[in-house]
Amino acid sequence: MSNRIFSEIMDAPDAYLVLDAVHKALDEERERRLKFYNDITEEQKVEFINGEIVTHSPAKFRHSNIGGMLYTLLTLYVRKNKLGFVGFENVMISLTRNDYEPDISFFRKEKAIEFSQDKMFYPAPDLIVEILSPSTAKRDRGIKFKDYGAHGVEEYWIIDPVKKTMEQYHLMDNKYELVLNADSGDVKSFAVKGFQIPIRAIFDDDENLKAIQNL
């Protein structure tokens, strides 16, 4: 809880009533979340965000293509160097209150070694990549940005498939700092040791193939 919110509650003469109302609302939300867990299937791409179920429509080609190219680079590098596990799309990240399915997520070996073959719900990753779309951009830059940082996701990439740019954020002192916002040059990961690729390799087939050969 931020210091501002804490101070406002403590200054309120009806603080106990406020907290009772919050507890009741969260209890009801918890029931909806349990139902969400019981109803979801592997085929769906859905998220549970602040008590609401968010269903995603099928992705456009450029979204899937960019995601696939980056996933290929990242997973080949991670597997080659035995660094952990890379999740793609339908990997459910369960945080304190919300459940997300990022486009790409990376878990260091220390976390991934605990994953069973039947695992469905995952802890906070070390790197998350979200590819923007008109329906998700507000959440990717808003609630997810705050929630990922609050739960210790060390690195966050936001990719714009239309502008063909990427933003790289690094968690420092419990707050994301913008490290890179570019459409060219190289990006070097903080969370994935030694992983460095040309930004163009995320968007261009030929550059992607070159980058694969250089891994």
N, C-alpha and C positions, 0 to 999 in steps of 0.2 A: 504494500500500500504506500502511495506517495505521501510525503510529509504534509503536503497541502490538504489532501483528502482526510488524513488522520486528524489534522488540526481542526478542520471544519466539523468533523463528527464530535470531537472532544469539546468543542465550544458550544455545541447544540444542547439546549436544556432537555430535549427529548431524545438524547443519544441512544438510550436503551430501546426506545420504540423504533428508532431508525434501524438499529441492529436486528431487532426482532423481525422487522419487515424484510430486511436483506436475507436473513437466515431462511425465512419462509419461501422467498422467491428462489433461493438457491436449492432448497430441498425439492421444490417443484421442477426446477430445471434438471436436477439430478435424475428424477424419475423419467423425464423426457429423454435424457441421455442414455439411460439403460434400455429404453424401448428402441432408441436409435441403434444401439449395439445389436439388439436382437433381430432387427429388421434388415440391416444392410446385407448386401451380397457382394461377392468378389467382382461381379460385372459392373457394378455401379461406381461412379466417381462422385462421392458425396462427402460433405464436411459438416461438423456440428460446431457452430460458432455462436457463442453467447446465447445459447438456448434455442437457436434456430437451425433447422436442417437446410443446408445449401446444396442443391443438386446442380451439377455442371452439365452444360450442353456439350455435344461432340466438338472436338477442337478442329480449327481450320488447318489446312495442309501446312502452312508456313509455321504454325505453332508446333505441330507434331514433328515436322522436319527438323526444325532448330533443336527441339528437345532431344530428338534421336541422335543428331550429330554430336551434341555435347555429351549426352549419356555414353555414346560409344567411346569418345575420347577418355572420359573420366573412368569408366568401368574397366577399360583395357589397361589404363595406367595403374589403377588401384589393384586389379587382379595380378598384374605383372609384378608389382612390388609388395603384394600381400599386406596391404594397408588397412583393409576393412571391407565394408560392404557399401555398394551404391544402389539406392532404390530409385525406381522410375515410376512415376505417376501413382498407381494404386497402392501406395505404402502409407498406412494410416499412422500419423504421428499423434499420440495422445498426450496432451499437456494437462496442466492442473484443471482447467475448465473446458478447454476446447479440443477438437479433433480435426486435424488437417491432413490433406493429401497433396503435398508439394509436387511440383513437376519432377524435381530431382532432389535426392537427399543422400548425404554421405555420413557413415558412421565409422569412426576409428575402430581398429581391431579390438581394442579393449572392451568396447561395447558390443561389437558384432559377434564376438566369440561366444556370447551368451544367448544368441538367437537360436531358437529351435526351428525345425522344419515346418512346424505348424503355427508359427507366430503370426498374429494378425495385427497386433497393436504395438507400436514402437515408441521408445523414449525420444527425447529431444536429440536430433542429430548434431553433428559438428559443422556441417555445411548444408545449407538449403538454397536451391535455385528455383525461382518462380519466373515463368514467362508470361508477360502481361497480355491480357485481352481486355476488350471494352467492359466485359462483365466482371472481371476480377481485379482490375487495376486498383480500385479504391481499397479493397481488402488487402491486397499485396503490399500496398504502401501505408496502410493504416493499422488495422487490428493485428494482422500477421506480423508486421514490422515490430510492433510493440511486444507481442506475445513471444515471438522467437527470441528477441533480445532478453526479455524477462526470464526466460527459461534456459539461458546460457548457450544458445546456438552461436558458436564462435564467429561464423562467417555467413553472409547472406548476399546472394547475387540476384539482381532484378534485371531481366532481359526484355528489351523492347523489340519485338519482331518486325514492327513497321519501320521504325527509325534505324534498326539494326545497330543498337547501342547496348551497352551493359553497364550496370552500376555495381560496384563491389563495396560491401560494408564489412567492417571488422569490429567485433565487440571489444570495447575498451572501457574499463571502469563501469561495467554494466550498462553501457550505452553504445549504440552503433555509430561508428565514425565512417564517413564516406572516404574511401581510399582511391577509387577510380570511377570515372564516368566518361566512357570513350567508345569510339567506333573503330579504332585501329590500335596498333601496338600490341603489347603482350599483357596478359593478366597472370599473376602468380598467386596461387592460393596460400592462405595462412593455415587452413585446416588440413589440407591434403599435402603432405610433405613432398616438396620437389615438383609439384604439378604446375607447369607453366605452359601456356599455349597462346598462339596468336588469336586475338579477338575475332578476326575474320574467319577463323576456322569454325566458329560457332554458326556462321551464316552462309558460308560459301562451300559448295561441295569439293571443289578442287583444293582449296586451302585446308579443308577438313582432312582429305586424303593425305596431303603433305604432312600435316600435323600427326596423323596416325603413324606414318612411316618414321617420324622423328621421336616418337615416344620411347 
